[in-house]
Protein backbone atom coordinates (compact mmCIF):
# COMPACT_ATOMS: atom_id res chain seq x y z
CA UNK A 1 0.00 0.00 0.00
CA UNK A 2 0.95 3.63 -0.45
CA UNK A 3 1.73 5.65 2.67
CA UNK A 4 -1.34 7.87 2.64
CA UNK A 5 -3.63 5.61 0.68
CA UNK A 6 -3.22 7.59 -2.53
CA UNK A 7 -1.35 6.55 -5.69
CA UNK A 8 1.98 8.26 -6.24
CA UNK A 9 2.27 11.27 -8.50
CA UNK A 10 5.63 10.79 -10.20
CA UNK A 11 7.31 13.87 -11.68
CA UNK A 12 8.87 11.84 -14.49
CA UNK A 13 9.11 8.13 -15.17
CA UNK A 14 11.39 6.39 -17.58
CA UNK A 15 11.37 2.78 -18.70
CA UNK A 16 14.01 1.24 -20.91
CA UNK A 17 14.35 -2.08 -22.62
CA UNK A 18 17.28 -2.91 -24.89
CA UNK A 19 16.36 -4.29 -28.27
CA UNK A 20 16.82 -8.02 -28.68
CA UNK A 21 19.88 -9.12 -30.63
CA UNK A 22 18.35 -11.16 -33.45
CA UNK A 23 21.70 -12.65 -34.50
CA UNK A 24 22.39 -13.96 -30.99
CA UNK A 25 19.00 -15.63 -30.81
CA UNK A 26 19.44 -17.16 -34.25
CA UNK A 27 22.77 -18.62 -33.18
CA UNK A 28 21.21 -19.84 -29.93
CA UNK A 29 18.44 -21.62 -31.82
CA UNK A 30 20.89 -23.21 -34.27
CA UNK A 31 23.05 -24.57 -31.45
CA UNK A 32 20.01 -25.93 -29.60
CA UNK A 33 18.80 -27.75 -32.71
CA UNK A 34 22.23 -29.27 -33.34
CA UNK A 35 22.40 -30.37 -29.73
CA UNK A 36 18.93 -31.94 -29.90
CA UNK A 37 19.83 -33.92 -33.05
CA UNK A 38 23.10 -35.18 -31.55
CA UNK A 39 21.42 -36.12 -28.28
CA UNK A 40 18.62 -37.96 -30.12
CA UNK A 41 21.16 -40.05 -32.05
CA UNK A 42 23.05 -40.86 -28.84
CA UNK A 43 19.80 -41.72 -27.06
CA UNK A 44 18.71 -44.20 -29.74
CA UNK A 45 22.15 -45.82 -29.75
CA UNK A 46 22.14 -46.05 -25.96
CA UNK A 47 18.71 -47.67 -25.70
CA UNK A 48 19.48 -50.10 -28.55
CA UNK A 49 22.83 -51.24 -27.14
CA UNK A 50 21.40 -51.30 -23.61
CA UNK A 51 18.67 -53.71 -24.68
CA UNK A 52 21.15 -55.86 -26.62
CA UNK A 53 23.63 -56.03 -23.73
CA UNK A 54 20.94 -56.31 -21.05
CA UNK A 55 22.42 -53.34 -19.12
CA UNK A 56 19.67 -51.39 -17.38
CA UNK A 57 22.08 -48.58 -16.58
CA UNK A 58 22.72 -47.99 -20.28
CA UNK A 59 18.98 -48.08 -21.06
CA UNK A 60 18.48 -45.53 -18.29
CA UNK A 61 21.24 -43.38 -19.79
CA UNK A 62 19.37 -43.48 -23.10
CA UNK A 63 16.07 -42.59 -21.45
CA UNK A 64 17.71 -39.66 -19.72
CA UNK A 65 19.11 -38.53 -23.08
CA UNK A 66 15.61 -38.80 -24.58
CA UNK A 67 14.33 -36.46 -21.87
CA UNK A 68 17.18 -34.08 -22.75
CA UNK A 69 16.07 -34.13 -26.40
CA UNK A 70 12.54 -33.12 -25.44
CA UNK A 71 13.81 -30.39 -23.09
CA UNK A 72 16.24 -29.06 -25.71
CA UNK A 73 13.47 -28.84 -28.31
CA UNK A 74 11.31 -26.99 -25.80
CA UNK A 75 14.26 -24.67 -25.12
CA UNK A 76 14.57 -24.08 -28.87
CA UNK A 77 10.90 -23.13 -29.08
CA UNK A 78 11.25 -20.91 -26.00
CA UNK A 79 14.21 -19.16 -27.63
CA UNK A 80 12.08 -18.42 -30.69
CA UNK A 81 9.39 -16.88 -28.50
CA UNK A 82 11.92 -14.86 -26.52
CA UNK A 83 13.37 -13.55 -29.77
CA UNK A 84 10.00 -12.02 -30.63
CA UNK A 85 10.37 -9.57 -27.79
CA UNK A 86 7.41 -7.94 -26.08
CA UNK A 87 3.94 -8.06 -27.59
CA UNK A 88 0.45 -7.01 -26.52
CA UNK A 89 -0.11 -10.28 -24.60
CA UNK A 90 3.29 -10.53 -22.88
CA UNK A 91 4.36 -6.93 -22.57
CA UNK A 92 7.58 -7.73 -20.68
CA UNK A 93 8.58 -10.38 -23.21
CA UNK A 94 8.84 -14.16 -22.88
CA UNK A 95 11.74 -14.35 -20.44
CA UNK A 96 9.53 -16.12 -17.90
CA UNK A 97 9.64 -19.23 -20.12
CA UNK A 98 13.25 -19.93 -19.07
CA UNK A 99 12.59 -20.69 -15.38
CA UNK A 100 9.30 -22.45 -16.24
CA UNK A 101 11.11 -24.72 -18.68
CA UNK A 102 13.85 -25.36 -16.14
CA UNK A 103 11.23 -26.27 -13.52
CA UNK A 104 9.48 -28.70 -15.86
CA UNK A 105 12.79 -30.25 -16.91
CA UNK A 106 13.90 -30.71 -13.31
CA UNK A 107 10.57 -32.27 -12.31
CA UNK A 108 10.63 -34.77 -15.20
CA UNK A 109 14.24 -35.70 -14.44
CA UNK A 110 13.37 -36.37 -10.79
CA UNK A 111 10.69 -38.85 -11.89
CA UNK A 112 13.11 -40.51 -14.33
CA UNK A 113 15.74 -40.80 -11.59
CA UNK A 114 13.18 -42.22 -9.17
CA UNK A 115 12.10 -44.80 -11.76
CA UNK A 116 15.71 -45.80 -12.40
CA UNK A 117 16.44 -46.00 -8.68
CA UNK A 118 13.48 -48.30 -8.05
CA UNK A 119 14.46 -50.45 -11.03
CA UNK A 120 18.00 -50.81 -9.72
CA UNK A 121 16.82 -51.75 -6.22
CA UNK A 122 14.34 -54.28 -7.65
CA UNK A 123 17.03 -55.88 -9.84
CA UNK A 124 19.49 -56.00 -6.93
CA UNK A 125 16.98 -57.71 -4.66
CA UNK A 126 16.16 -60.30 -7.34
CA UNK A 127 19.79 -61.41 -7.70
CA UNK A 128 21.17 -58.95 -10.24
CA UNK A 129 21.57 -59.28 -14.01
CA UNK A 130 24.14 -60.89 -16.27
CA UNK A 131 24.98 -58.52 -19.11
CA UNK A 132 27.31 -58.38 -22.11
CA UNK A 133 30.11 -56.25 -20.75
CA UNK A 134 31.98 -56.00 -24.05
CA UNK A 135 29.10 -54.10 -25.69
CA UNK A 136 28.51 -52.06 -22.55
CA UNK A 137 32.16 -51.01 -22.28
CA UNK A 138 32.29 -50.05 -25.97
CA UNK A 139 29.16 -47.92 -25.70
CA UNK A 140 30.18 -46.19 -22.47
CA UNK A 141 33.63 -45.29 -23.84
CA UNK A 142 32.27 -43.91 -27.13
CA UNK A 143 29.42 -42.04 -25.41
CA UNK A 144 31.80 -40.45 -22.91
CA UNK A 145 34.16 -39.21 -25.62
CA UNK A 146 31.34 -37.85 -27.80
CA UNK A 147 29.67 -36.10 -24.86
CA UNK A 148 32.86 -34.38 -23.73
CA UNK A 149 33.57 -33.30 -27.33
CA UNK A 150 30.02 -31.88 -27.61
CA UNK A 151 30.51 -30.04 -24.31
CA UNK A 152 33.72 -28.38 -25.55
CA UNK A 153 32.05 -27.45 -28.84
CA UNK A 154 28.97 -25.96 -27.18
CA UNK A 155 31.05 -24.12 -24.61
CA UNK A 156 33.13 -22.49 -27.33
CA UNK A 157 30.13 -21.57 -29.51
CA UNK A 158 27.93 -20.06 -26.79
CA UNK A 159 30.52 -17.65 -25.36
CA UNK A 160 29.12 -14.14 -25.09
CA UNK A 161 25.49 -15.19 -25.69
CA UNK A 162 24.55 -15.14 -21.97
CA UNK A 163 21.93 -17.81 -22.63
CA UNK A 164 20.73 -19.90 -19.69
CA UNK A 165 19.07 -22.23 -22.17
CA UNK A 166 22.41 -22.96 -23.81
CA UNK A 167 24.24 -23.00 -20.49
CA UNK A 168 21.95 -25.71 -19.15
CA UNK A 169 22.27 -27.75 -22.33
CA UNK A 170 26.07 -27.37 -22.40
CA UNK A 171 26.54 -28.56 -18.83
CA UNK A 172 24.15 -31.41 -19.59
CA UNK A 173 26.66 -32.68 -22.14
CA UNK A 174 29.47 -32.58 -19.61
CA UNK A 175 27.35 -34.34 -17.02
CA UNK A 176 26.44 -37.00 -19.60
CA UNK A 177 30.10 -37.48 -20.45
CA UNK A 178 31.09 -37.93 -16.82
CA UNK A 179 28.16 -40.30 -16.31
CA UNK A 180 29.18 -42.46 -19.29
CA UNK A 181 32.78 -42.37 -18.12
CA UNK A 182 31.69 -43.67 -14.73
CA UNK A 183 29.73 -46.46 -16.43
CA UNK A 184 32.80 -47.39 -18.47
CA UNK A 185 35.02 -47.64 -15.39
CA UNK A 186 32.41 -49.73 -13.56
CA UNK A 187 31.98 -52.13 -16.47
CA UNK A 188 35.75 -52.50 -16.84
CA UNK A 189 35.89 -53.38 -13.16
CA UNK A 190 33.16 -55.98 -13.63
CA UNK A 191 35.00 -57.42 -16.67
CA UNK A 192 38.14 -57.74 -14.57
CA UNK A 193 36.23 -59.84 -12.02
CA UNK A 194 35.43 -62.49 -14.63
CA UNK A 195 37.11 -65.79 -13.82
CA UNK A 196 38.21 -64.62 -10.36
CA UNK A 197 36.97 -65.66 -6.93
CA UNK A 198 34.83 -62.52 -6.92
CA UNK A 199 33.06 -63.40 -10.17
CA UNK A 200 29.84 -63.90 -8.22
CA UNK A 201 29.66 -60.11 -7.86
CA UNK A 202 29.34 -59.53 -11.61
CA UNK A 203 25.51 -59.75 -11.84
CA UNK A 204 25.26 -57.06 -9.15
CA UNK A 205 27.46 -54.49 -10.92
CA UNK A 206 24.76 -53.18 -13.27
CA UNK A 207 22.02 -52.61 -10.64
CA UNK A 208 24.53 -51.11 -8.19
CA UNK A 209 25.82 -48.75 -10.89
CA UNK A 210 22.21 -47.83 -11.75
CA UNK A 211 21.42 -47.06 -8.10
CA UNK A 212 24.56 -44.95 -7.66
CA UNK A 213 23.93 -43.19 -10.98
CA UNK A 214 20.34 -42.22 -10.24
CA UNK A 215 21.05 -41.34 -6.61
CA UNK A 216 24.01 -39.17 -7.61
CA UNK A 217 21.94 -37.34 -10.24
CA UNK A 218 19.00 -36.43 -7.98
CA UNK A 219 20.61 -33.31 -6.38
CA UNK A 220 20.97 -31.63 -9.80
CA UNK A 221 17.27 -31.49 -10.78
CA UNK A 222 16.36 -30.64 -7.19
CA UNK A 223 18.75 -27.67 -7.31
CA UNK A 224 17.32 -26.63 -10.68
CA UNK A 225 13.75 -26.75 -9.33
CA UNK A 226 14.73 -24.68 -6.29
CA UNK A 227 16.39 -21.95 -8.35
CA UNK A 228 13.61 -21.87 -10.95
CA UNK A 229 10.93 -21.79 -8.27
CA UNK A 230 12.51 -18.72 -6.68
CA UNK A 231 12.52 -16.95 -10.04
CA UNK A 232 8.92 -17.88 -10.86
CA UNK A 233 7.83 -16.60 -7.44
CA UNK A 234 9.94 -13.48 -8.09
CA UNK A 235 11.98 -13.79 -4.91
CA UNK A 236 14.39 -10.83 -4.94
CA UNK A 237 17.96 -12.05 -5.60
CA UNK A 238 20.16 -10.84 -2.74
CA UNK A 239 23.14 -9.91 -4.92
CA UNK A 240 21.11 -7.80 -7.35
CA UNK A 241 19.17 -6.20 -4.49
CA UNK A 242 22.41 -5.12 -2.76
CA UNK A 243 23.84 -3.76 -6.01
CA UNK A 244 20.73 -1.72 -6.86
CA UNK A 245 20.41 -0.29 -3.33
CA UNK A 246 24.09 0.72 -3.33
CA UNK A 247 23.76 2.47 -6.71
CA UNK A 248 20.53 4.24 -5.71
CA UNK A 249 22.02 5.35 -2.38
CA UNK A 250 25.02 6.82 -4.16
CA UNK A 251 22.79 8.83 -6.53
CA UNK A 252 20.61 10.06 -3.64
CA UNK A 253 23.72 11.62 -2.07
CA UNK A 254 25.06 12.93 -5.38
CA UNK A 255 21.86 14.73 -6.44
CA UNK A 256 20.41 15.71 -3.06
CA UNK A 257 17.29 13.54 -3.05
CA UNK A 258 15.55 12.72 0.24
CA UNK A 259 15.70 8.93 -0.17
CA UNK A 260 15.08 6.10 -2.62
CA UNK A 261 13.01 2.94 -2.89
CA UNK A 262 13.93 0.01 -5.11
CA UNK A 263 12.44 -3.29 -6.25
CA UNK A 264 14.20 -6.07 -8.15
CA UNK A 265 13.47 -9.49 -9.65
CA UNK A 266 15.38 -11.89 -11.87
CA UNK A 267 13.43 -14.14 -14.24
CA UNK A 268 15.64 -16.24 -16.47
CA UNK A 269 18.09 -13.92 -18.18
CA UNK A 270 15.92 -10.88 -17.52
CA UNK A 271 16.55 -8.46 -14.66
CA UNK A 272 13.61 -6.26 -13.69
CA UNK A 273 14.76 -3.21 -11.77
CA UNK A 274 12.60 -0.35 -10.48
CA UNK A 275 14.12 2.60 -8.62
CA UNK A 276 12.16 5.54 -7.23
CA UNK A 277 13.92 8.68 -6.01
CA UNK A 278 12.07 10.61 -3.29
CA UNK A 279 12.08 14.38 -3.83
CA UNK A 280 10.69 17.28 -1.73
CA UNK A 281 7.05 18.17 -2.42
CA UNK A 282 7.98 21.55 -3.88
CA UNK A 283 10.91 20.27 -5.95
CA UNK A 284 11.18 22.05 -9.31
CA UNK A 285 14.93 22.27 -9.80
CA UNK A 286 15.29 19.42 -12.32
CA UNK A 287 14.53 19.67 -16.00
CA UNK A 288 13.32 16.69 -18.02
CA UNK A 289 16.75 16.44 -19.65
CA UNK A 290 18.45 16.36 -16.23
CA UNK A 291 16.11 13.63 -14.99
CA UNK A 292 16.79 11.61 -18.11
CA UNK A 293 20.53 12.06 -17.50
CA UNK A 294 20.08 10.67 -13.97
CA UNK A 295 18.31 7.64 -15.42
CA UNK A 296 21.30 7.13 -17.71
CA UNK A 297 23.61 7.40 -14.69
CA UNK A 298 21.69 4.56 -13.05
CA UNK A 299 22.19 2.37 -16.11
CA UNK A 300 25.93 3.12 -16.20
CA UNK A 301 26.37 2.51 -12.46
CA UNK A 302 24.64 -0.87 -12.87
CA UNK A 303 27.27 -1.84 -15.41
CA UNK A 304 25.22 -1.07 -18.51
CA UNK A 305 21.95 -2.61 -19.65
CA UNK A 306 21.94 -6.07 -21.18
CA UNK A 307 19.56 -7.38 -23.83
CA UNK A 308 17.22 -8.85 -21.23
CA UNK A 309 17.17 -5.93 -18.78
CA UNK A 310 14.13 -3.83 -17.93
CA UNK A 311 14.99 -0.67 -16.01
CA UNK A 312 12.41 1.78 -14.65
CA UNK A 313 13.46 4.98 -12.85
CA UNK A 314 10.89 7.42 -11.49
CA UNK A 315 10.90 10.56 -9.33
CA UNK A 316 8.14 11.24 -6.83
CA UNK A 317 7.38 13.10 -3.61
CA UNK A 318 5.10 10.28 -2.36
CA UNK A 319 6.88 7.42 -0.60
CA UNK A 320 5.62 3.89 -1.03
CA UNK A 321 5.47 1.99 2.27
CA UNK A 322 6.18 -1.72 2.15
CA UNK A 323 8.29 -4.48 3.64
CA UNK A 324 10.68 -4.08 0.74
CA UNK A 325 11.55 -0.57 1.88
CA UNK A 326 12.27 -1.81 5.39
CA UNK A 327 14.45 -4.72 4.15
C-alpha positions as CSV (number, residue, x, y, z in Angstrom):
1,X,0.0,0.0,0.0
2,X,0.9,3.6,-0.5
3,X,1.7,5.6,2.7
4,X,-1.3,7.9,2.6
5,X,-3.6,5.6,0.7
6,X,-3.2,7.6,-2.5
7,X,-1.4,6.6,-5.7
8,X,2.0,8.3,-6.2
9,X,2.3,11.3,-8.5
10,X,5.6,10.8,-10.2
11,X,7.3,13.9,-11.7
12,X,8.9,11.8,-14.5
13,X,9.1,8.1,-15.2
14,X,11.4,6.4,-17.6
15,X,11.4,2.8,-18.7
16,X,14.0,1.2,-20.9
17,X,14.4,-2.1,-22.6
18,X,17.3,-2.9,-24.9
19,X,16.4,-4.3,-28.3
20,X,16.8,-8.0,-28.7
21,X,19.9,-9.1,-30.6
22,X,18.4,-11.2,-33.5
23,X,21.7,-12.7,-34.5
24,X,22.4,-14.0,-31.0
25,X,19.0,-15.6,-30.8
26,X,19.4,-17.2,-34.3
27,X,22.8,-18.6,-33.2
28,X,21.2,-19.8,-29.9
29,X,18.4,-21.6,-31.8
30,X,20.9,-23.2,-34.3
31,X,23.0,-24.6,-31.4
32,X,20.0,-25.9,-29.6
33,X,18.8,-27.8,-32.7
34,X,22.2,-29.3,-33.3
35,X,22.4,-30.4,-29.7
36,X,18.9,-31.9,-29.9
37,X,19.8,-33.9,-33.0
38,X,23.1,-35.2,-31.6
39,X,21.4,-36.1,-28.3
40,X,18.6,-38.0,-30.1
41,X,21.2,-40.1,-32.0
42,X,23.0,-40.9,-28.8
43,X,19.8,-41.7,-27.1
44,X,18.7,-44.2,-29.7
45,X,22.2,-45.8,-29.8
46,X,22.1,-46.0,-26.0
47,X,18.7,-47.7,-25.7
48,X,19.5,-50.1,-28.5
49,X,22.8,-51.2,-27.1
50,X,21.4,-51.3,-23.6
51,X,18.7,-53.7,-24.7
52,X,21.2,-55.9,-26.6
53,X,23.6,-56.0,-23.7
54,X,20.9,-56.3,-21.1
55,X,22.4,-53.3,-19.1
56,X,19.7,-51.4,-17.4
57,X,22.1,-48.6,-16.6
58,X,22.7,-48.0,-20.3
59,X,19.0,-48.1,-21.1
60,X,18.5,-45.5,-18.3
61,X,21.2,-43.4,-19.8
62,X,19.4,-43.5,-23.1
63,X,16.1,-42.6,-21.5
64,X,17.7,-39.7,-19.7
65,X,19.1,-38.5,-23.1
66,X,15.6,-38.8,-24.6
67,X,14.3,-36.5,-21.9
68,X,17.2,-34.1,-22.7
69,X,16.1,-34.1,-26.4
70,X,12.5,-33.1,-25.4
71,X,13.8,-30.4,-23.1
72,X,16.2,-29.1,-25.7
73,X,13.5,-28.8,-28.3
74,X,11.3,-27.0,-25.8
75,X,14.3,-24.7,-25.1
76,X,14.6,-24.1,-28.9
77,X,10.9,-23.1,-29.1
78,X,11.3,-20.9,-26.0
79,X,14.2,-19.2,-27.6
80,X,12.1,-18.4,-30.7
81,X,9.4,-16.9,-28.5
82,X,11.9,-14.9,-26.5
83,X,13.4,-13.6,-29.8
84,X,10.0,-12.0,-30.6
85,X,10.4,-9.6,-27.8
86,X,7.4,-7.9,-26.1
87,X,3.9,-8.1,-27.6
88,X,0.4,-7.0,-26.5
89,X,-0.1,-10.3,-24.6
90,X,3.3,-10.5,-22.9
91,X,4.4,-6.9,-22.6
92,X,7.6,-7.7,-20.7
93,X,8.6,-10.4,-23.2
94,X,8.8,-14.2,-22.9
95,X,11.7,-14.3,-20.4
96,X,9.5,-16.1,-17.9
97,X,9.6,-19.2,-20.1
98,X,13.2,-19.9,-19.1
99,X,12.6,-20.7,-15.4
100,X,9.3,-22.5,-16.2
101,X,11.1,-24.7,-18.7
102,X,13.9,-25.4,-16.1
103,X,11.2,-26.3,-13.5
104,X,9.5,-28.7,-15.9
105,X,12.8,-30.3,-16.9
106,X,13.9,-30.7,-13.3
107,X,10.6,-32.3,-12.3
108,X,10.6,-34.8,-15.2
109,X,14.2,-35.7,-14.4
110,X,13.4,-36.4,-10.8
111,X,10.7,-38.8,-11.9
112,X,13.1,-40.5,-14.3
113,X,15.7,-40.8,-11.6
114,X,13.2,-42.2,-9.2
115,X,12.1,-44.8,-11.8
116,X,15.7,-45.8,-12.4
117,X,16.4,-46.0,-8.7
118,X,13.5,-48.3,-8.0
119,X,14.5,-50.5,-11.0
120,X,18.0,-50.8,-9.7
121,X,16.8,-51.8,-6.2
122,X,14.3,-54.3,-7.6
123,X,17.0,-55.9,-9.8
124,X,19.5,-56.0,-6.9
125,X,17.0,-57.7,-4.7
126,X,16.2,-60.3,-7.3
127,X,19.8,-61.4,-7.7
128,X,21.2,-58.9,-10.2
129,X,21.6,-59.3,-14.0
130,X,24.1,-60.9,-16.3
131,X,25.0,-58.5,-19.1
132,X,27.3,-58.4,-22.1
133,X,30.1,-56.2,-20.7
134,X,32.0,-56.0,-24.1
135,X,29.1,-54.1,-25.7
136,X,28.5,-52.1,-22.5
137,X,32.2,-51.0,-22.3
138,X,32.3,-50.1,-26.0
139,X,29.2,-47.9,-25.7
140,X,30.2,-46.2,-22.5
141,X,33.6,-45.3,-23.8
142,X,32.3,-43.9,-27.1
143,X,29.4,-42.0,-25.4
144,X,31.8,-40.5,-22.9
145,X,34.2,-39.2,-25.6
146,X,31.3,-37.8,-27.8
147,X,29.7,-36.1,-24.9
148,X,32.9,-34.4,-23.7
149,X,33.6,-33.3,-27.3
150,X,30.0,-31.9,-27.6
151,X,30.5,-30.0,-24.3
152,X,33.7,-28.4,-25.6
153,X,32.1,-27.5,-28.8
154,X,29.0,-26.0,-27.2
155,X,31.1,-24.1,-24.6
156,X,33.1,-22.5,-27.3
157,X,30.1,-21.6,-29.5
158,X,27.9,-20.1,-26.8
159,X,30.5,-17.7,-25.4
160,X,29.1,-14.1,-25.1
161,X,25.5,-15.2,-25.7
162,X,24.5,-15.1,-22.0
163,X,21.9,-17.8,-22.6
164,X,20.7,-19.9,-19.7
165,X,19.1,-22.2,-22.2
166,X,22.4,-23.0,-23.8
167,X,24.2,-23.0,-20.5
168,X,21.9,-25.7,-19.1
169,X,22.3,-27.7,-22.3
170,X,26.1,-27.4,-22.4
171,X,26.5,-28.6,-18.8
172,X,24.1,-31.4,-19.6
173,X,26.7,-32.7,-22.1
174,X,29.5,-32.6,-19.6
175,X,27.3,-34.3,-17.0
176,X,26.4,-37.0,-19.6
177,X,30.1,-37.5,-20.5
178,X,31.1,-37.9,-16.8
179,X,28.2,-40.3,-16.3
180,X,29.2,-42.5,-19.3
181,X,32.8,-42.4,-18.1
182,X,31.7,-43.7,-14.7
183,X,29.7,-46.5,-16.4
184,X,32.8,-47.4,-18.5
185,X,35.0,-47.6,-15.4
186,X,32.4,-49.7,-13.6
187,X,32.0,-52.1,-16.5
188,X,35.8,-52.5,-16.8
189,X,35.9,-53.4,-13.2
190,X,33.2,-56.0,-13.6
191,X,35.0,-57.4,-16.7
192,X,38.1,-57.7,-14.6
193,X,36.2,-59.8,-12.0
194,X,35.4,-62.5,-14.6
195,X,37.1,-65.8,-13.8
196,X,38.2,-64.6,-10.4
197,X,37.0,-65.7,-6.9
198,X,34.8,-62.5,-6.9
199,X,33.1,-63.4,-10.2
200,X,29.8,-63.9,-8.2
201,X,29.7,-60.1,-7.9
202,X,29.3,-59.5,-11.6
203,X,25.5,-59.7,-11.8
204,X,25.3,-57.1,-9.2
205,X,27.5,-54.5,-10.9
206,X,24.8,-53.2,-13.3
207,X,22.0,-52.6,-10.6
208,X,24.5,-51.1,-8.2
209,X,25.8,-48.7,-10.9
210,X,22.2,-47.8,-11.8
211,X,21.4,-47.1,-8.1
212,X,24.6,-45.0,-7.7
213,X,23.9,-43.2,-11.0
214,X,20.3,-42.2,-10.2
215,X,21.1,-41.3,-6.6
216,X,24.0,-39.2,-7.6
217,X,21.9,-37.3,-10.2
218,X,19.0,-36.4,-8.0
219,X,20.6,-33.3,-6.4
220,X,21.0,-31.6,-9.8
221,X,17.3,-31.5,-10.8
222,X,16.4,-30.6,-7.2
223,X,18.7,-27.7,-7.3
224,X,17.3,-26.6,-10.7
225,X,13.8,-26.8,-9.3
226,X,14.7,-24.7,-6.3
227,X,16.4,-22.0,-8.4
228,X,13.6,-21.9,-10.9
229,X,10.9,-21.8,-8.3
230,X,12.5,-18.7,-6.7
231,X,12.5,-17.0,-10.0
232,X,8.9,-17.9,-10.9
233,X,7.8,-16.6,-7.4
234,X,9.9,-13.5,-8.1
235,X,12.0,-13.8,-4.9
236,X,14.4,-10.8,-4.9
237,X,18.0,-12.0,-5.6
238,X,20.2,-10.8,-2.7
239,X,23.1,-9.9,-4.9
240,X,21.1,-7.8,-7.4
241,X,19.2,-6.2,-4.5
242,X,22.4,-5.1,-2.8
243,X,23.8,-3.8,-6.0
244,X,20.7,-1.7,-6.9
245,X,20.4,-0.3,-3.3
246,X,24.1,0.7,-3.3
247,X,23.8,2.5,-6.7
248,X,20.5,4.2,-5.7
249,X,22.0,5.4,-2.4
250,X,25.0,6.8,-4.2
251,X,22.8,8.8,-6.5
252,X,20.6,10.1,-3.6
253,X,23.7,11.6,-2.1
254,X,25.1,12.9,-5.4
255,X,21.9,14.7,-6.4
256,X,20.4,15.7,-3.1
257,X,17.3,13.5,-3.0
258,X,15.6,12.7,0.2
259,X,15.7,8.9,-0.2
260,X,15.1,6.1,-2.6
261,X,13.0,2.9,-2.9
262,X,13.9,0.0,-5.1
263,X,12.4,-3.3,-6.2
264,X,14.2,-6.1,-8.2
265,X,13.5,-9.5,-9.6
266,X,15.4,-11.9,-11.9
267,X,13.4,-14.1,-14.2
268,X,15.6,-16.2,-16.5
269,X,18.1,-13.9,-18.2
270,X,15.9,-10.9,-17.5
271,X,16.5,-8.5,-14.7
272,X,13.6,-6.3,-13.7
273,X,14.8,-3.2,-11.8
274,X,12.6,-0.4,-10.5
275,X,14.1,2.6,-8.6
276,X,12.2,5.5,-7.2
277,X,13.9,8.7,-6.0
278,X,12.1,10.6,-3.3
279,X,12.1,14.4,-3.8
280,X,10.7,17.3,-1.7
281,X,7.0,18.2,-2.4
282,X,8.0,21.6,-3.9
283,X,10.9,20.3,-5.9
284,X,11.2,22.0,-9.3
285,X,14.9,22.3,-9.8
286,X,15.3,19.4,-12.3
287,X,14.5,19.7,-16.0
288,X,13.3,16.7,-18.0
289,X,16.8,16.4,-19.6
290,X,18.4,16.4,-16.2
291,X,16.1,13.6,-15.0
292,X,16.8,11.6,-18.1
293,X,20.5,12.1,-17.5
294,X,20.1,10.7,-14.0
295,X,18.3,7.6,-15.4
296,X,21.3,7.1,-17.7
297,X,23.6,7.4,-14.7
298,X,21.7,4.6,-13.1
299,X,22.2,2.4,-16.1
300,X,25.9,3.1,-16.2
301,X,26.4,2.5,-12.5
302,X,24.6,-0.9,-12.9
303,X,27.3,-1.8,-15.4
304,X,25.2,-1.1,-18.5
305,X,22.0,-2.6,-19.7
306,X,21.9,-6.1,-21.2
307,X,19.6,-7.4,-23.8
308,X,17.2,-8.9,-21.2
309,X,17.2,-5.9,-18.8
310,X,14.1,-3.8,-17.9
311,X,15.0,-0.7,-16.0
312,X,12.4,1.8,-14.7
313,X,13.5,5.0,-12.9
314,X,10.9,7.4,-11.5
315,X,10.9,10.6,-9.3
316,X,8.1,11.2,-6.8
317,X,7.4,13.1,-3.6
318,X,5.1,10.3,-2.4
319,X,6.9,7.4,-0.6
320,X,5.6,3.9,-1.0
321,X,5.5,2.0,2.3
322,X,6.2,-1.7,2.2
323,X,8.3,-4.5,3.6
324,X,10.7,-4.1,0.7
325,X,11.5,-0.6,1.9
326,X,12.3,-1.8,5.4
327,X,14.5,-4.7,4.2
